[in-house]
Amino acid sequence: MSSSPPDTGDYLSDVFFSDLPLPHAVRAGIAACGFVRATPVQAKTLPLLLAGKDVAAQAQTGTGKTAAYLVAILTRLLEAPSPANRKPGAPRALIVAPTRELAVQIEHDALLLSQFVKPRIVTVYGGLDYARQRSLLRDGCDILIGTPGRLLDYEGQGATSFGSVECLVIDECDRLFDLGFLPDLRRILRRCPPPRRRRSMMFSATLSWRVMELAWEHMNEAERVEIASERVTADRVVQSLYHVGNSEKLSLLVGLLTREGDATRTMLFVNTKRFAERLVDRLTHHGFRCGAISGDIPQAKRLKILGDFKAGKLPILVATDVASRGLHIDGVTHVINVDLPMDPEDYVHRIGRTARAGRSGRAISLACENYVQSLSSIEKLIGMKIPVEHPDDALFVRRAPPPREPVRVSGGPRHGAPAAGDEDDAAETPVAPLPPPRPARSRPPRPEPPRRPAPVPVVAAAPAPALPDVVEMAVVLPASAPEVPRALERPETPPAPREPRAPELPEAPVPPGAPGDAGAEPSVSPDGPADFWTREAFGLEIPEEGFGVAASPAAPADPARRKRRRRRRPAGPAAVPAT
């Protein structure tokens, strides 16, 4: 509701507020707002409401339905005395709104119209100080405005009660259904007095069977009022449509905003909260001052942005459908549907933000491949074909890389198909160069382990017969080897059968006289080199009694080392032949 709307125009009826039986204080508030003649919905509903009838009215936003039920409520509060047993937190009038923004707007209109009545008005909704709103209820209220969830919360805690409600208003009833508030709405209605003891008003954009079912159940023989308000707004809204790919949507949008020089107050509607925030970043980078309101933005920030837009500090407002209903913003010149709405009724509500109170406006829609399927249902609802315009190449503004936008080098969207505007981001975001590699860390050199002397290879003279699967291992000690202690001698029991261990290969041949040779001369067979896989090739001697392991004469046996090796072997005797 505008505080100073134009007083003349064909959108008004022939009914004057001075002709209605209104109290002097209510009539003075209407005159202070600049109203003289009633709108069609006000002219049809006010006589019924003042006569004590329940009303279920169909009216679009911007037709004055908020002022209609507020005038009826203020008249009831002045004409009927307050009950003596009413609690301070129990309101006499209850107004249920689907969104926080609509609740704030209703409170603003109520304060304007009731400036000479001075009722106590309290508005409760989520996102603000819980304790402060509760303290306001404790101080008392005559008119309570709120969203269903917060109303039930305070009622369940005893901060308020609905037993003294004399006037009940359900605003944007179809929107309450769409948002899933029907169970909460039924609980509120059951906690209110019976329909015969209260005055009920229900306003909706469409009187569907769901709305009428609720009206028949919880209203007292409600009078049905239908206002063909689509023509009231559509006739003054110049509509146009552009078919554009999703990757070029931003480029065309920037060109349209640049071309429309008279777009002093523009609202941009999108379908997702994520796209709304990203669109603000893009437009800000292109030099436009704008803000966004959506469900993810804190309530205090949403109110600040909305107030700046109303005051003219922000010429562009990006919003989801949370702002498509119930918001009264004066002077909106352009509405641009960056995304076509999925619900055809949302299209009517969106373009209803402009051309309000008899003014004219323009509505521009961008139909991309993601949402073009909604176009046929929208045109069927409004009863007309939206004129299609074909943009020239000059209308597409060359895009610049957006700031503060991280570039994901690999991988695509996390889940499913890309959201609205993802293709646009991919088209305008250049590939960022990879950062230079970081210098390697300097680490201290590791100490090298002590090197063992390389073993001396021994070449055998003749090939040995094939080894059997199980052999008796005998240790042949050289003459110069020290005597084996008794503690290290094996018992004389036969050893357990075991698989032969593969001998260790020499690391590298050591020529005679080299370090580590120990002055030993390897024995070379006169008959030529032996087979590589024979025992003689690895320095093994074959005694006459059987096969055994011969120790290299160049490496004297170490008792301690032999002790560790003997412990790792399975227990069992080994025949030690006499040397």
C-alpha positions in Angstrom: 0.0 0.0 0.0 1.4 3.3 -0.9 1.3 6.2 1.4 0.6 8.7 -1.3 -0.9 7.0 -4.3 -2.6 8.8 -7.2 -6.2 9.5 -6.5 -7.6 9.2 -9.9 -7.6 6.5 -12.6 -9.7 3.8 -14.0 -8.3 1.2 -11.6 -10.5 2.8 -8.9 -14.2 2.3 -8.3 -17.0 4.8 -7.9 -17.2 4.1 -4.1 -15.9 6.9 -1.8 -14.6 6.1 1.7 -16.7 8.9 2.9 -19.8 7.0 1.9 -19.0 4.0 4.1 -20.0 3.8 7.8 -16.5 4.2 9.2 -15.5 5.7 12.6 -14.0 9.1 12.4 -10.5 8.0 13.6 -10.4 5.3 10.8 -11.6 7.8 8.2 -8.9 10.3 9.3 -6.2 7.6 8.9 -7.5 6.8 5.4 -7.4 10.5 4.4 -3.9 10.9 5.8 -2.7 8.2 3.5 -4.2 10.0 0.5 -7.1 7.6 -0.3 -10.4 9.0 -1.4 -11.9 6.4 -3.7 -11.9 2.6 -3.0 -10.5 0.0 -5.3 -12.8 -2.7 -6.7 -11.8 -5.3 -4.0 -12.3 -2.7 -1.3 -15.7 -1.6 -2.7 -17.0 -5.2 -2.7 -15.6 -6.5 0.6 -15.8 -3.6 2.9 -19.7 -3.4 3.0 -19.8 -7.1 3.8 -17.1 -7.0 6.5 -18.7 -3.9 8.1 -22.0 -5.8 8.2 -20.3 -8.7 10.1 -20.0 -11.2 7.3 -17.2 -13.6 6.6 -15.5 -13.1 3.3 -13.4 -15.3 1.0 -12.0 -13.0 -1.6 -10.0 -13.6 -4.8 -7.7 -10.6 -5.5 -4.3 -10.2 -6.9 -1.6 -8.2 -5.2 -1.6 -4.5 -5.6 -5.4 -4.2 -5.6 -5.7 -2.9 -2.1 -6.9 -6.0 -0.2 -4.5 -5.2 2.7 -6.2 -1.9 3.4 -9.6 -3.6 3.0 -9.2 -6.0 6.0 -7.2 -3.5 8.1 -10.0 -0.9 7.8 -12.5 -3.7 8.9 -10.3 -4.6 11.9 -9.8 -1.1 13.1 -13.6 -0.5 12.9 -14.2 -3.6 15.0 -11.7 -2.6 17.6 -13.3 0.9 18.0 -17.0 -0.2 18.0 -16.7 -3.3 20.2 -15.2 -3.0 23.7 -12.4 -5.1 24.8 -13.3 -8.2 26.9 -12.6 -7.7 30.6 -11.0 -11.1 31.1 -8.6 -10.8 28.1 -5.0 -11.5 28.9 -2.3 -8.9 28.0 -0.7 -11.2 25.4 -4.0 -12.3 23.9 -4.8 -10.3 20.7 -8.2 -9.3 19.5 -7.2 -9.5 15.8 -4.9 -12.1 14.3 -3.3 -11.8 10.8 -1.5 -14.8 9.4 1.0 -14.2 6.6 3.1 -16.7 4.6 6.4 -14.8 4.6 8.4 -12.5 6.8 8.5 -9.7 4.2 4.7 -9.7 3.9 4.3 -9.6 7.7 6.6 -6.6 7.8 4.6 -4.9 5.0 1.3 -5.5 6.8 2.7 -4.0 10.0 3.8 -0.9 8.0 0.4 -0.4 6.4 -1.4 -1.0 9.8 0.7 1.7 11.4 -0.2 4.2 8.6 -3.9 3.5 8.8 -4.2 3.4 12.6 -2.2 6.5 13.4 -5.4 8.0 14.9 -6.6 4.8 16.5 -3.4 3.9 18.3 -3.8 0.1 18.8 -1.0 -2.0 20.1 0.5 -3.9 17.1 3.0 -6.7 17.5 4.6 -8.6 14.6 6.4 -11.9 15.2 8.5 -13.9 12.7 11.7 -15.9 12.6 15.1 -14.4 12.1 14.9 -11.7 14.8 15.4 -11.5 18.6 13.3 -14.1 20.1 13.2 -12.7 23.7 12.4 -9.1 22.4 9.4 -10.3 20.5 8.2 -12.2 23.6 8.6 -9.2 25.8 6.4 -7.2 23.3 3.7 -9.8 23.7 4.0 -9.7 27.4 3.4 -6.0 27.4 0.1 -6.6 25.5 -1.2 -6.4 21.9 -4.4 -5.7 20.1 -3.3 -6.8 16.6 -0.9 -9.7 16.2 0.7 -10.3 12.9 3.0 -13.2 12.2 4.0 -16.3 10.3 2.5 -19.6 11.3 5.6 -21.2 12.8 6.4 -18.4 15.2 2.8 -17.9 16.2 2.4 -21.5 17.2 5.8 -21.3 19.0 4.8 -18.4 21.3 1.3 -19.9 21.8 2.7 -23.2 22.9 5.0 -21.4 25.5 2.1 -19.4 26.9 3.4 -16.0 25.7 0.1 -15.5 23.8 -3.2 -17.2 23.2 -5.8 -17.2 20.5 -8.9 -17.6 22.7 -9.8 -13.9 22.5 -9.5 -13.4 18.7 -12.4 -11.5 17.3 -11.1 -10.9 13.8 -9.1 -13.5 11.9 -7.3 -12.8 8.6 -5.5 -15.3 6.4 -3.6 -13.4 3.8 -2.2 -15.1 0.6 -3.9 -18.4 1.5 -2.7 -20.1 -1.6 0.9 -19.2 -0.8 0.5 -20.8 2.6 -0.5 -24.0 0.9 2.4 -23.9 -1.5 4.9 -23.4 1.4 3.5 -26.4 3.3 1.8 -24.4 6.1 -1.5 -26.1 5.9 -1.0 -28.3 9.0 0.1 -25.3 11.1 -2.7 -23.2 9.7 -5.3 -25.8 10.8 -3.8 -25.9 14.3 -4.1 -22.1 14.6 -7.7 -22.2 13.4 -8.6 -24.9 16.0 -7.1 -22.8 18.8 -9.2 -19.8 17.8 -12.9 -19.3 19.0 -15.6 -21.0 16.9 -16.5 -19.4 13.6 -19.7 -18.0 14.9 -17.9 -16.0 17.6 -15.3 -14.4 15.3 -15.1 -12.5 12.0 -13.0 -14.4 9.4 -11.4 -13.0 6.3 -9.5 -15.0 3.7 -7.7 -13.5 0.8 -6.1 -15.5 -2.0 -4.9 -15.0 -5.6 -7.0 -17.9 -6.6 -10.0 -19.5 -4.9 -9.0 -23.1 -5.6 -10.9 -26.0 -4.1 -8.3 -26.3 -1.4 -8.9 -22.7 -0.3 -12.7 -23.1 -0.4 -12.5 -26.3 1.5 -10.7 -24.5 4.3 -13.2 -21.7 4.1 -16.2 -24.0 4.4 -14.6 -25.8 7.3 -13.5 -22.9 9.4 -15.7 -19.9 8.3 -19.3 -19.0 9.0 -21.0 -19.0 5.7 -18.4 -17.0 4.0 -19.3 -14.7 1.1 -17.3 -15.4 -2.0 -15.9 -12.3 -3.8 -14.0 -12.6 -7.0 -12.1 -9.7 -8.6 -10.8 -10.1 -12.1 -7.7 -8.1 -11.2 -5.4 -9.6 -13.9 -6.7 -6.9 -16.3 -6.1 -4.2 -13.7 -2.4 -4.8 -13.8 -1.8 -6.4 -17.2 -3.3 -3.5 -19.1 -0.7 -1.1 -17.6 2.3 -3.5 -17.9 4.2 -3.6 -21.2 5.3 -7.2 -21.4 8.1 -8.6 -23.7 10.0 -11.8 -24.1 13.5 -12.7 -25.2 14.6 -16.2 -26.2 18.2 -16.5 -25.2 20.6 -19.3 -24.3 21.5 -19.7 -20.7 25.2 -19.0 -21.4 24.3 -15.6 -22.9 21.6 -14.6 -20.3 23.9 -12.4 -18.3 25.3 -10.6 -21.4 21.8 -9.8 -22.6 20.7 -8.7 -19.1 23.6 -6.2 -18.8 22.7 -4.8 -22.2 19.0 -4.4 -21.2 19.9 -2.7 -18.0 22.2 -0.4 -19.8 19.6 0.4 -22.6 16.7 1.1 -20.2 17.8 4.4 -19.0 14.6 5.1 -17.1 15.0 1.9 -15.0 15.4 3.8 -11.8 13.9 1.0 -9.7 14.2 -2.5 -11.1 13.4 -5.9 -9.6 15.2 -9.0 -11.0 13.5 -12.4 -10.2 15.4 -15.7 -10.2 14.4 -19.2 -9.2 17.2 -20.2 -6.9 18.9 -18.5 -3.9 22.4 -19.5 -5.1 21.9 -17.8 -8.5 20.6 -14.7 -6.8 23.8 -14.2 -4.8 26.0 -14.9 -7.8 24.0 -12.5 -10.0 24.6 -9.7 -7.5 28.4 -10.4 -7.8 28.2 -10.2 -11.6 26.2 -7.0 -11.7 28.3 -5.4 -9.1 31.4 -6.2 -11.2 29.7 -4.5 -14.2 29.1 -1.3 -12.2 25.5 -1.7 -11.0 24.5 -1.1 -7.4 22.2 -3.9 -6.3 21.3 -6.2 -3.4 19.6 -9.6 -3.0 17.0 -11.0 -0.7 16.4 -14.7 -0.4 15.8 -17.3 2.3 19.6 -17.8 2.9 20.2 -14.1 3.8 19.7 -13.2 7.5 16.5 -11.4 8.3 18.2 -8.3 9.6 20.2 -8.0 6.4 17.1 -8.7 4.3 15.2 -5.8 5.9 18.2 -3.5 5.5 18.4 -4.3 1.8 14.7 -3.9 1.3 14.7 -0.6 3.1 17.5 0.7 0.9 15.7 -0.4 -2.2 12.5 1.4 -1.1 14.5 4.5 -0.2 16.2 4.6 -3.6 19.7 3.8 -2.4 19.7 0.5 -4.4 18.3 0.9 -7.9 18.3 -2.9 -8.5 16.9 -5.6 -6.2 17.6 -9.3 -7.0 15.0 -11.6 -5.3 13.5 -15.0 -5.3 9.8 -15.5 -5.1 10.0 -14.6 -1.4 9.5 -11.0 -2.6 6.9 -11.7 -5.4 3.9 -11.5 -3.1 2.6 -8.9 -0.7 5.4 -6.4 -0.9 4.3 -2.8 -1.7 7.1 -0.9 -3.2 6.4 2.4 -4.7 7.8 3.4 -8.1 9.0 0.0 -9.4 9.5 0.8 -13.1 10.8 -2.5 -14.4 10.5 -6.2 -13.5 12.8 -8.6 -15.3 12.3 -12.3 -15.0 15.9 -13.5 -15.4 14.4 -17.0 -14.8 10.9 -17.8 -15.9 8.9 -19.1 -12.9 7.9 -22.7 -12.7 4.5 -21.8 -11.3 2.4 -19.7 -13.8 0.8 -17.8 -10.9 4.2 -16.6 -9.7 4.5 -14.8 -13.1 1.4 -12.7 -12.4 2.7 -11.9 -8.9 6.1 -10.9 -10.1 4.9 -8.5 -12.8 2.4 -7.2 -10.2 5.4 -5.5 -8.4 5.2 -2.8 -11.1 2.3 -0.8 -12.5 0.7 -0.5 -9.1 -1.8 2.1 -8.0 -2.6 3.1 -11.5 1.0 3.6 -12.7 2.6 2.0 -15.7 5.5 -0.4 -15.8 7.4 -2.8 -18.0 8.0 -6.5 -17.5 10.8 -8.3 -19.4 11.3 -12.1 -19.4 14.3 -14.1 -20.5 13.3 -17.6 -21.7 16.3 -20.0 -21.6 16.5 -23.7 -22.3 16.1 -24.5 -18.5 12.7 -22.8 -18.0 11.2 -22.3 -21.4 8.7 -25.1 -20.7 6.8 -22.9 -18.3 6.0 -20.3 -21.1 2.9 -22.1 -22.5 1.3 -22.4 -19.0 2.0 -18.8 -18.3 0.5 -17.5 -21.5 -2.5 -19.8 -20.9 -3.1 -18.2 -17.4 -2.8 -14.6 -18.5 -4.8 -15.3 -21.7 -2.4 -13.7 -24.1 0.8 -14.3 -26.0 3.7 -12.4 -24.6 5.3 -10.4 -27.5 8.6 -11.8 -28.5 11.5 -9.4 -29.3 14.7 -10.3 -31.1 17.8 -8.7 -29.8 20.6 -7.5 -32.1 24.2 -8.2 -31.5 24.8 -4.7 -30.1 22.5 -5.5 -27.2 24.9 -8.2 -25.9 27.5 -6.6 -23.7 31.0 -8.0 -23.7 31.5 -9.7 -20.5 34.4 -9.3 -18.2 35.8 -11.9 -15.7 34.0 -11.6 -12.4 36.0 -10.9 -9.3 36.3 -13.1 -6.3 35.1 -16.1 -8.2 37.1 -19.3 -7.6 37.9 -21.3 -10.7 37.5 -25.1 -10.3 40.2 -26.6 -12.6 38.8 -30.0 -12.7 35.4 -31.6 -12.1 31.9 -30.3 -12.8 28.8 -29.8 -10.7 28.6 -32.0 -7.7 25.2 -33.3 -8.1 23.1 -33.6 -11.3 22.6 -31.0 -13.9 24.0 -27.5 -13.5 21.8 -24.9 -11.8 20.5 -21.8 -13.5 23.4 -19.6 -14.3 26.1 -22.2 -14.2 26.6 -22.2 -17.9 26.9 -18.5 -17.8 29.6 -18.7 -15.2 31.5 -21.1 -17.4 31.2 -18.8 -20.4 32.5 -15.7 -18.7 35.1 -17.1 -16.3 38.6 -17.4 -17.9 40.9 -20.2 -17.0 43.2 -19.0 -14.3 47.0 -19.8 -14.7 48.3 -22.3 -12.3 50.4 -20.9 -9.4 54.2 -21.4 -9.6 55.5 -24.5 -7.9 56.7 -24.0 -4.4 60.4 -24.5 -3.8 61.4 -27.8 -2.4 62.3 -27.9 1.3 65.9 -28.3 2.1 66.4 -31.3 4.2 69.6 -32.3 6.0 71.5 -35.2 4.4 70.9 -38.5 5.9 73.9 -40.4 7.3 74.9 -43.3 5.1 75.0 -46.7 6.7 78.5 -48.3 7.0 79.3 -50.4 3.9 80.0 -54.0 4.3 82.9 -55.4 2.3 81.8 -57.1 -0.9 82.0 -60.9 -0.8 84.6 -62.5 -3.0 83.1 -64.6 -5.8 84.2 -68.2 -6.0 84.1 -70.0 -9.4 83.6 -73.7 -9.1 85.3 -76.2 -11.4 82.6 -78.7 -12.2 78.8 -78.7 -12.2 77.2 -80.4 -9.3 74.3 -82.8 -9.5 70.8 -81.5 -9.0 69.8 -80.8 -5.4 67.2 -83.0 -3.9 64.1 -81.5 -2.3 65.3 -82.4 1.2 69.0 -82.5 2.0 71.1 -82.8 5.1 73.0 -79.6 5.8 76.5 -80.1 7.1 78.8 -77.3 8.2 82.3 -77.6 6.9 84.7 -75.6 8.9 88.1 -74.6 7.6 91.2 -75.6 9.4 91.8 -72.1 10.7 88.4 -71.7 12.1 88.1 -71.4 15.9 86.6 -74.1 17.9 82.8 -74.1 18.3 81.7 -73.8 21.9 79.7 -76.6 23.3 76.8 -74.4 23.9 76.5 -73.9 20.2 76.8 -77.6 19.2 73.7 -79.1 17.8 72.1 -82.2 19.3 72.5 -85.4 17.5 68.8 -85.8 16.6 68.1 -85.6 12.9 66.9 -82.2 11.7 63.3 -81.5 10.6 62.7 -81.4 6.9 62.7 -77.8 5.5 62.9 -76.1 2.1 66.3 -75.1 1.1 67.0 -71.4 1.3 68.1 -69.6 -1.8 71.7 -68.5 -1.5 72.5 -64.8 -1.5 73.8 -63.4 -4.7 77.1 -61.4 -4.7 76.6 -57.7 -5.1 79.5 -57.2 -7.5 82.7 -59.0 -8.5 85.8 -57.8 -6.8 89.0 -58.0 -8.8 92.1 -59.4 -7.0 93.9 -56.9 -5.0 91.0 -54.6 -4.6 89.8 -53.3 -1.2 87.8 -56.0 0.6 89.7 -58.8 -1.2 91.5 -59.7 2.0 94.4 -61.1 -0.1 92.5 -64.2 -1.0 93.0 -65.6 -4.4 89.8 -67.2 -5.9 90.1 -70.7 -7.1 89.3 -71.0 -10.8 88.7 -74.3 -12.4 91.1 -75.3 -15.2 88.2 -76.7 -17.1 86.6 -73.3 -17.6 83.8 -71.5 -15.9 81.2 -73.4 -14.0 77.5 -73.3 -14.5 76.0 -70.2 -12.8 73.4 -72.2 -10.9 75.8 -74.8 -9.4 76.9 -74.9 -5.8 80.5 -74.3 -6.8 79.5 -71.0 -8.4 78.4 -69.7 -5.0 81.4 -71.0 -3.1 79.9 -74.3 -1.8 82.0 -77.5 -1.4 80.6 -81.0 -1.7 82.1 -83.4 0.8 82.5 -87.0 0.1 79.9 -88.1 2.7 77.1 -85.9 1.2 76.1 -82.5 0.3 76.9 -79.7 2.6 77.6 -76.0 2.8 81.3 -75.1 2.7 82.4 -71.9 4.2 84.6 -69.5 2.1 88.2 -69.6 3.2 88.4 -65.9 2.8 85.7 -65.2 5.3 86.4 -66.7 8.7 83.4 -67.7 10.7 82.1 -65.4 13.4 80.8 -67.3 16.4 78.4 -64.6 17.5 77.0 -64.3 14.0 76.7 -68.1 13.6 74.9 -68.1 17.0 72.2 -65.7 15.7 71.7 -67.7 12.5 71.5 -71.0 14.4 68.7 -69.5 16.6 66.7 -68.6 13.5 66.9 -72.2 12.2 64.4 -74.8 13.3 65.6 -77.1 16.1 67.2 -80.3 14.8 70.6 -82.0 14.8 73.1 -81.5 12.0 75.9 -83.8 11.3 79.2 -82.0 11.6 81.8 -84.1 9.8 85.4 -84.2 11.0 87.8 -82.0 9.2 
